[in-house]
């Protein structure tokens, strides 16, 4: 990671230039930093979780609509014409890309963004909260998929990083009354408990003996957590696979088949999920507590190194060229 001077971004007629005021560092970006995420090819300006202010707008959309507006950026790019896009599932588009993954993202002073990917940031909502809309939308989408598979009264979330905590919030917002969290990091367990978990556990052994969860959300994506998910879910229950830590895992498919366990992958979100996530944050239904201060872009390399060294108690680390 390095801070460099690059060419100014240029916008097309249907694009705007956004000045990011808060850009969150995602766990997937740490994986890319460590060389474990092949879709991030250097040199690349990462940053797909960000909010800021529109400082310039193209001719094709009318400067009056966006110039000067505070916005949240939906980083998901798609063709907007295929059967999936037409059905509102742009996350399944065969041509999908992400700002900050396939094109330059929010760890910069300015970034070019399609106007169609902007959502107004409500007055009074901090840019850091706006940057958290994207990870919360992932969790909202995962819980929505799970609810299609059947009712759930009890849920277990594996991992209490940002996505895991937001899966907890999304499950509670969806009306699941009993949500428990498994997380080995003590400080993260404390945060999960304060966020509304009915109980927290350092490992899944005790819960596995009960095998009573209607729903298990794996927010980590390691072989160990995927196996734990199968150990925890009841016969006829559902496992939503949200984490991407490892590409391949050996699982007990005799258990999957004989107990009719539903395995559901979940990637990104729909536009409706994104707006729902913003509504949850803006309304206070998902309360974040005190967020970490935004760090300058120059602190980015050190921040990445710190996060790569192991979990922290912070919900999210934010970067920005705009002083906080």
C-alpha positions in Angstrom: 0.0 0.0 0.0 1.2 3.5 -0.8 -0.1 7.0 -1.1 0.5 8.3 -4.6 -0.3 11.3 -6.8 -2.4 10.0 -9.8 -4.3 11.7 -12.6 -7.5 13.5 -11.8 -10.6 11.3 -12.5 -12.7 12.4 -15.4 -16.5 11.9 -15.6 -18.6 11.1 -18.6 -22.0 12.7 -19.2 -23.8 10.3 -16.9 -21.2 10.4 -14.1 -20.2 12.6 -11.3 -17.1 13.3 -9.3 -17.5 12.5 -5.6 -15.2 13.7 -2.8 -15.2 10.8 -0.3 -15.6 12.1 3.3 -15.4 8.6 4.8 -14.3 5.3 3.2 -14.3 2.1 5.3 -11.7 -0.6 5.0 -13.4 -3.9 4.3 -12.2 -7.3 5.4 -12.1 -8.4 1.7 -9.7 -5.5 1.1 -7.4 -6.9 3.8 -7.6 -10.2 2.0 -6.6 -8.4 -1.3 -3.8 -6.6 0.5 -2.5 -10.0 1.7 -2.7 -11.4 -1.9 -5.7 -13.8 -1.1 -8.3 -12.1 -3.3 -7.5 -12.5 -6.9 -10.2 -10.1 -8.2 -8.1 -7.1 -6.8 -5.3 -6.6 -9.3 -2.7 -3.9 -8.4 -2.2 -1.1 -9.1 -5.6 -0.3 -7.8 -7.3 2.4 -5.7 -9.5 0.3 -3.4 -12.4 1.5 -1.4 -16.0 0.3 -2.1 -17.6 1.5 1.2 -17.8 5.3 1.0 -19.9 8.4 1.3 -19.2 12.0 0.4 -20.1 15.1 -1.6 -20.6 15.5 -5.3 -18.2 18.2 -6.5 -18.8 18.0 -10.2 -21.5 16.5 -12.4 -21.7 15.6 -16.1 -24.1 17.2 -18.6 -26.3 14.2 -19.2 -28.0 14.2 -15.8 -28.4 17.9 -15.0 -26.1 19.6 -12.5 -29.0 20.7 -10.4 -29.8 17.1 -9.3 -26.5 16.2 -7.8 -24.0 19.0 -7.6 -23.2 19.7 -3.9 -25.3 16.8 -2.6 -24.1 14.5 0.1 -24.4 11.0 -1.1 -23.8 7.3 -0.4 -22.3 5.4 -3.3 -23.6 2.0 -4.2 -20.4 0.5 -5.7 -22.2 -2.3 -7.6 -21.9 -1.8 -11.4 -24.0 -3.8 -13.8 -25.3 -3.8 -17.4 -28.8 -2.7 -16.1 -30.4 -4.5 -19.1 -30.1 -8.2 -18.6 -32.8 -10.4 -17.0 -31.3 -10.2 -13.6 -30.9 -6.4 -13.7 -34.4 -6.0 -15.0 -35.7 -8.2 -12.1 -33.9 -5.9 -9.5 -31.0 -8.4 -8.9 -28.1 -6.4 -10.3 -25.8 -8.4 -7.9 -26.3 -11.4 -10.2 -25.5 -9.6 -13.5 -23.0 -11.6 -15.5 -21.2 -8.2 -16.2 -21.2 -7.0 -12.6 -18.2 -5.1 -11.3 -17.5 -3.1 -8.2 -16.1 0.4 -7.7 -12.9 -0.1 -5.7 -12.4 -3.6 -7.0 -12.5 -3.4 -10.8 -12.3 0.4 -11.2 -10.8 3.1 -8.9 -12.5 3.5 -5.6 -13.0 5.7 -2.6 -9.5 5.8 -1.0 -8.8 9.0 -2.9 -9.5 12.7 -2.9 -12.0 12.3 -5.7 -13.6 9.4 -7.6 -15.8 9.1 -10.7 -19.1 7.4 -10.1 -22.1 6.8 -12.3 -25.0 9.0 -11.3 -27.3 6.0 -11.2 -25.2 4.6 -8.3 -25.9 7.6 -6.0 -28.3 7.6 -3.1 -28.9 10.8 -1.1 -27.4 10.8 2.4 -30.1 12.2 4.7 -29.4 15.4 6.5 -27.7 14.9 9.9 -26.4 11.4 9.0 -22.6 11.3 9.4 -20.5 10.3 6.4 -19.1 7.4 8.4 -22.6 6.0 8.9 -23.0 6.5 5.2 -19.9 4.4 4.5 -21.4 1.6 6.6 -24.5 1.3 4.3 -22.7 -1.0 2.0 -21.6 -3.7 4.6 -25.0 -3.5 6.2 -26.7 -4.0 2.9 -24.8 -7.3 2.5 -26.3 -8.4 5.8 -29.8 -7.2 4.9 -29.6 -9.2 1.7 -28.4 -12.4 3.5 -31.2 -12.3 6.0 -33.8 -11.6 3.3 -32.5 -14.7 1.4 -32.7 -16.7 4.6 -36.3 -15.7 5.3 -37.3 -17.0 1.9 -36.1 -20.4 2.9 -38.5 -20.6 5.9 -39.3 -19.0 9.2 -36.6 -18.6 11.8 -37.0 -18.1 15.6 -33.4 -18.8 16.5 -30.3 -17.7 14.6 -26.6 -18.0 15.2 -24.1 -15.7 13.6 -20.5 -16.9 13.2 -18.1 -14.1 13.5 -18.6 -10.6 15.0 -16.6 -8.5 12.6 -18.4 -5.7 10.8 -20.5 -8.1 8.6 -21.2 -10.4 11.5 -22.4 -7.6 13.7 -24.5 -6.2 10.9 -26.0 -9.7 10.3 -27.0 -9.6 14.0 -28.6 -6.2 13.5 -30.3 -7.3 10.3 -31.7 -10.5 11.8 -33.1 -8.5 14.8 -34.6 -5.9 12.4 -36.2 -8.7 10.5 -38.0 -9.9 13.6 -35.9 -12.9 14.6 -36.2 -12.9 18.4 -33.3 -15.1 19.4 -29.9 -14.3 17.8 -26.7 -15.6 19.2 -23.1 -14.9 18.2 -20.0 -17.0 18.1 -16.7 -15.0 18.2 -13.3 -15.9 19.7 -12.3 -12.2 20.2 -13.4 -11.0 23.6 -13.8 -7.4 22.7 -15.9 -8.3 19.7 -18.1 -10.5 21.9 -18.8 -7.6 24.2 -19.8 -5.4 21.2 -22.1 -8.1 19.9 -23.8 -8.4 23.3 -24.3 -4.7 23.5 -25.7 -4.8 20.0 -28.5 -7.0 21.0 -27.3 -10.6 20.9 -29.2 -12.9 23.2 -25.9 -14.6 24.1 -22.3 -14.7 22.9 -19.9 -17.6 22.8 -16.2 -18.0 22.3 -16.7 -21.2 20.3 -19.6 -23.2 19.0 -19.1 -26.4 21.0 -22.0 -25.8 23.4 -24.4 -24.7 20.8 -23.5 -27.6 18.6 -24.6 -30.1 21.2 -28.1 -28.5 21.0 -28.2 -28.4 17.2 -31.3 -26.2 17.4 -30.6 -23.1 15.2 -33.2 -22.5 12.5 -30.7 -20.3 10.7 -26.9 -20.0 10.8 -25.1 -17.1 9.1 -21.4 -17.7 8.4 -19.9 -14.2 8.2 -16.3 -15.6 8.1 -16.1 -18.1 5.3 -13.4 -20.3 6.7 -13.5 -24.1 6.5 -13.9 -24.2 10.3 -16.8 -21.9 10.4 -18.6 -23.6 7.5 -18.3 -26.9 9.3 -19.5 -25.3 12.5 -22.5 -23.9 10.7 -23.5 -27.5 9.7 -22.9 -28.6 13.3 -25.3 -25.9 14.7 -28.2 -25.9 12.3 -31.3 -28.1 13.0 -32.6 -30.6 10.6 -34.5 -28.7 7.9 -32.8 -25.5 8.8 -30.8 -23.1 6.7 -27.2 -22.0 6.5 -26.4 -18.7 4.7 -22.8 -18.5 3.5 -21.7 -14.9 3.5 -18.0 -14.9 4.3 -15.3 -15.3 1.6 -12.2 -16.1 3.6 -11.5 -19.4 1.9 -12.4 -20.5 -1.6 -12.7 -24.2 -1.0 -13.9 -26.3 2.0 -14.6 -29.9 2.6 -18.1 -30.4 4.2 -20.2 -33.2 5.4 -22.7 -33.5 2.7 -24.2 -36.6 4.2 -25.5 -34.2 6.9 -26.7 -31.8 4.3 -28.6 -34.5 2.4 -30.0 -36.6 5.2 -31.2 -33.6 7.3 -32.3 -31.5 4.3 -30.2 -28.6 5.3 -30.5 -25.6 2.9 -27.1 -24.1 1.9 -27.7 -20.5 0.6 -24.9 -18.4 -0.9 -25.3 -14.6 -0.5 -23.4 -12.0 -2.5 -23.7 -8.3 -2.3 -27.3 -6.8 -2.3 -30.1 -5.5 -4.5 -30.8 -1.8 -4.8 -33.7 -2.3 -2.5 -31.4 -3.9 0.1 -29.1 -0.9 -0.1 -31.9 1.6 0.5 -33.2 -0.5 3.3 -29.8 -0.5 5.0 -29.6 3.3 4.7 -33.1 3.6 6.2 -32.1 1.3 9.2 -29.0 3.5 9.9 -30.7 6.9 9.3 -33.7 6.0 11.5 -31.5 4.7 14.3 -33.1 1.3 14.2 -29.6 0.0 13.8 -27.6 1.9 16.4 -23.8 2.0 15.9 -22.6 3.6 19.1 -19.4 5.7 18.9 -17.5 5.3 15.6 -13.8 5.5 15.2 -12.5 8.9 13.9 -11.7 9.1 10.2 -8.0 8.7 9.5 -6.2 10.7 6.7 -5.3 8.8 3.5 -1.6 9.0 4.5 -2.4 6.7 7.4 -3.8 4.1 5.1 -0.7 1.9 4.7 -0.3 1.6 8.5 -4.1 1.0 9.0 -4.0 -1.9 6.5 -1.0 -3.4 8.3 -2.7 -3.1 11.6 -5.9 -4.8 10.4 -3.9 -7.5 8.7 -2.2 -8.3 12.0 -5.5 -9.4 13.6 -8.9 -8.4 14.8 -9.6 -5.0 16.5 -12.5 -3.9 18.6 -13.4 -1.1 16.2 -16.5 -1.7 14.1 -14.8 -0.1 11.1 -11.6 1.8 10.2 -12.3 4.9 8.0 -10.0 6.8 5.7 -10.5 10.1 4.0 -8.7 13.1 2.5 -11.2 15.3 4.2 -10.3 16.3 7.8 -12.7 14.7 10.3 
